[in-house]
């Protein structure tokens, strides 16, 4: 096979966004007269989005009275605080340098809306070759459309993409598009999830473990 591109999920794979989500969720809890929530619980939930964070923070289900108001308020707070403590995971900057040195395109394929993704990417001065958000596809992950679109933008086939993610939907998306998939243990994985059951081609404990895999595939 030939590898021409490496695509990453955003939250929990490329960037450690949990610290900012922890701040805004606890700010919203404070507004509602509640105390702070455990940081580890927030980390385990971030990859599931704002709805899951509202359920975690307020023990309320989508569709129940007040849920949507809390979700919108959480997102408004996050938009004001999305690049304060967020940073690439250890080893990611070196991995992106590796991609550049080996003439590999790199990009982002996320279920995070463009409204938050674009300013975050700009704030951290990242320069991906493509950014795929739910706004750009008709079917979000785990549907393979994100990989198909990414391949089209980069100018390669989907089987020439390595897709890296921290959630089963990332691996399902990549596998369905015939990409090589890498699951990362360092991401935002719920304690009830079994990463070994995701059927990723590779599993790594840290970002530093990714470039040796790609190097073998070149």
PLY file of the C-alpha trace (Angstrom):
ply
format ascii 1.0
element vertex 218
property float x
property float y
property float z
element edge 217
property int vertex1
property int vertex2
end_header
0.00 0.00 0.00
0.94 3.65 -0.32
0.26 6.22 2.40
-0.35 9.74 1.15
-2.23 11.32 4.05
-2.84 11.11 7.78
-6.19 12.35 9.10
-6.97 12.89 12.76
-10.04 13.14 14.89
-9.84 16.45 16.76
-10.97 16.23 20.41
-9.07 13.55 22.28
-6.79 12.62 19.38
-5.06 15.68 17.95
-5.91 18.19 20.68
-6.45 17.93 24.42
-9.59 20.09 24.61
-10.92 18.63 27.86
-9.45 21.33 30.16
-11.51 24.03 28.46
-14.64 21.90 28.50
-14.10 21.24 32.20
-13.94 24.98 32.89
-17.10 25.86 30.96
-19.12 22.90 32.25
-18.25 23.80 35.83
-19.01 27.46 35.09
-22.45 26.45 33.91
-22.92 24.21 36.95
-21.98 27.17 39.15
-24.59 29.30 37.37
-27.11 26.59 38.21
-26.06 26.47 41.85
-24.07 23.23 41.61
-20.54 22.36 42.67
-17.67 21.32 40.38
-17.67 17.95 38.65
-14.73 15.53 38.56
-12.26 16.31 35.76
-11.80 12.64 34.82
-15.52 12.26 34.18
-15.42 15.26 31.86
-12.44 13.81 29.96
-14.24 10.53 29.42
-17.27 12.33 28.01
-15.82 15.09 25.79
-15.67 12.97 22.62
-19.42 12.40 22.82
-20.18 16.10 22.42
-22.13 18.83 24.17
-25.28 16.77 24.66
-23.34 14.12 26.58
-21.67 16.81 28.70
-25.04 18.29 29.61
-26.31 14.83 30.58
-23.19 14.30 32.68
-23.26 17.71 34.30
-26.96 17.93 35.11
-28.28 14.37 35.17
-30.82 15.29 32.50
-31.71 13.58 29.24
-32.13 15.16 25.83
-35.76 16.11 25.31
-36.40 16.82 28.97
-37.38 20.37 30.02
-34.38 22.67 30.26
-31.98 20.40 28.37
-31.73 22.49 25.22
-31.25 25.73 27.15
-28.37 24.17 29.06
-26.81 22.82 25.85
-26.95 26.19 24.10
-25.55 27.98 27.15
-22.72 25.45 27.40
-21.82 26.00 23.74
-21.94 29.78 24.17
-19.55 29.56 27.11
-17.28 27.19 25.19
-17.11 29.51 22.19
-15.67 32.18 24.50
-13.16 29.74 26.04
-12.24 27.27 23.32
-8.50 27.90 23.05
-7.43 28.89 26.55
-6.01 25.65 27.94
-6.35 23.45 24.84
-3.11 22.19 23.32
-1.84 19.34 21.14
-1.28 16.07 22.94
2.37 15.24 23.70
4.06 13.98 20.55
1.55 15.47 18.10
3.75 18.38 17.01
6.59 15.97 16.28
4.17 13.71 14.40
3.02 16.60 12.20
6.67 17.45 11.49
7.20 13.81 10.51
4.31 14.09 8.05
5.80 17.22 6.50
9.26 15.66 6.23
7.78 12.66 4.43
5.55 14.69 2.09
2.40 13.37 3.71
-0.69 15.54 3.73
-2.44 15.78 7.08
-5.91 16.85 8.04
-8.75 16.78 10.52
-12.00 14.84 10.32
-14.21 15.68 13.28
-17.82 15.69 14.42
-17.14 19.08 16.02
-19.07 21.81 14.15
-17.10 24.21 11.98
-18.24 27.10 14.21
-15.88 25.84 16.93
-13.33 23.90 14.88
-12.16 26.71 12.60
-11.38 29.30 15.31
-9.73 26.61 17.43
-7.47 25.49 14.59
-6.59 29.10 13.83
-5.90 29.96 17.46
-3.41 27.10 17.72
-1.86 28.10 14.38
-2.34 24.67 12.87
-2.13 24.35 9.10
-3.96 21.19 8.03
-4.42 20.33 4.37
-8.10 19.67 4.97
-10.65 20.09 7.76
-13.81 18.01 7.56
-16.66 18.97 9.93
-20.29 17.81 10.05
-21.13 21.00 8.12
-19.29 19.60 5.10
-20.94 16.17 4.82
-24.46 14.79 4.62
-23.60 11.93 7.02
-21.23 12.43 9.96
-18.95 9.78 11.43
-19.17 6.79 11.72
-20.36 7.11 8.10
-17.29 6.99 5.78
-18.21 10.19 3.91
-15.69 12.23 5.92
-12.87 10.04 4.61
-14.19 10.16 1.05
-14.33 13.93 1.14
-10.90 14.19 2.73
-9.42 11.98 0.01
-11.05 14.15 -2.66
-9.64 17.36 -1.19
-6.14 15.94 -0.71
-6.11 14.15 -4.06
-5.70 10.53 -3.01
-7.68 7.35 -2.54
-9.21 6.45 0.80
-6.99 3.38 1.08
-4.02 5.76 1.00
-5.21 7.45 4.22
-4.25 6.61 7.80
-7.04 7.72 10.13
-6.31 8.22 13.82
-9.05 8.45 16.46
-10.04 7.92 20.08
-13.63 6.72 19.60
-15.21 3.64 18.05
-17.02 5.83 15.50
-13.63 7.06 14.23
-12.44 3.53 13.66
-15.74 2.49 12.08
-15.54 5.50 9.76
-12.00 4.68 8.69
-12.62 0.95 8.32
-15.72 1.53 6.20
-13.67 3.75 3.89
-10.88 1.14 3.67
-8.40 3.42 5.44
-5.69 2.16 7.77
-6.98 2.91 11.28
-5.12 3.71 14.49
-6.92 3.88 17.84
-5.30 5.93 20.61
-5.54 4.89 24.25
-4.48 8.36 25.44
-7.75 9.90 24.24
-11.13 10.47 25.84
-12.21 6.87 26.26
-15.06 5.98 28.59
-14.04 3.46 31.21
-16.79 1.14 29.95
-15.39 1.10 26.40
-13.18 -1.74 25.17
-10.73 -0.26 22.66
-9.59 -3.77 21.71
-13.05 -4.49 20.33
-13.05 -1.55 17.92
-11.21 -3.52 15.21
-8.59 -0.85 14.58
-5.58 -1.92 12.55
-3.32 -0.57 15.29
-3.67 0.60 18.89
-1.18 3.02 20.47
-0.65 4.29 23.99
0.86 7.64 23.00
1.22 9.84 19.94
4.94 9.05 19.76
3.97 5.49 18.76
2.19 6.63 15.56
5.06 7.73 13.32
6.90 4.35 13.51
3.69 2.67 12.29
3.33 5.09 9.40
7.02 4.77 8.54
6.57 1.00 8.13
3.64 1.62 5.78
5.51 4.05 3.52
0 1
1 2
2 3
3 4
4 5
5 6
6 7
7 8
8 9
9 10
10 11
11 12
12 13
13 14
14 15
15 16
16 17
17 18
18 19
19 20
20 21
21 22
22 23
23 24
24 25
25 26
26 27
27 28
28 29
29 30
30 31
31 32
32 33
33 34
34 35
35 36
36 37
37 38
38 39
39 40
40 41
41 42
42 43
43 44
44 45
45 46
46 47
47 48
48 49
49 50
50 51
51 52
52 53
53 54
54 55
55 56
56 57
57 58
58 59
59 60
60 61
61 62
62 63
63 64
64 65
65 66
66 67
67 68
68 69
69 70
70 71
71 72
72 73
73 74
74 75
75 76
76 77
77 78
78 79
79 80
80 81
81 82
82 83
83 84
84 85
85 86
86 87
87 88
88 89
89 90
90 91
91 92
92 93
93 94
94 95
95 96
96 97
97 98
98 99
99 100
100 101
101 102
102 103
103 104
104 105
105 106
106 107
107 108
108 109
109 110
110 111
111 112
112 113
113 114
114 115
115 116
116 117
117 118
118 119
119 120
120 121
121 122
122 123
123 124
124 125
125 126
126 127
127 128
128 129
129 130
130 131
131 132
132 133
133 134
134 135
135 136
136 137
137 138
138 139
139 140
140 141
141 142
142 143
143 144
144 145
145 146
146 147
147 148
148 149
149 150
150 151
151 152
152 153
153 154
154 155
155 156
156 157
157 158
158 159
159 160
160 161
161 162
162 163
163 164
164 165
165 166
166 167
167 168
168 169
169 170
170 171
171 172
172 173
173 174
174 175
175 176
176 177
177 178
178 179
179 180
180 181
181 182
182 183
183 184
184 185
185 186
186 187
187 188
188 189
189 190
190 191
191 192
192 193
193 194
194 195
195 196
196 197
197 198
198 199
199 200
200 201
201 202
202 203
203 204
204 205
205 206
206 207
207 208
208 209
209 210
210 211
211 212
212 213
213 214
214 215
215 216
216 217
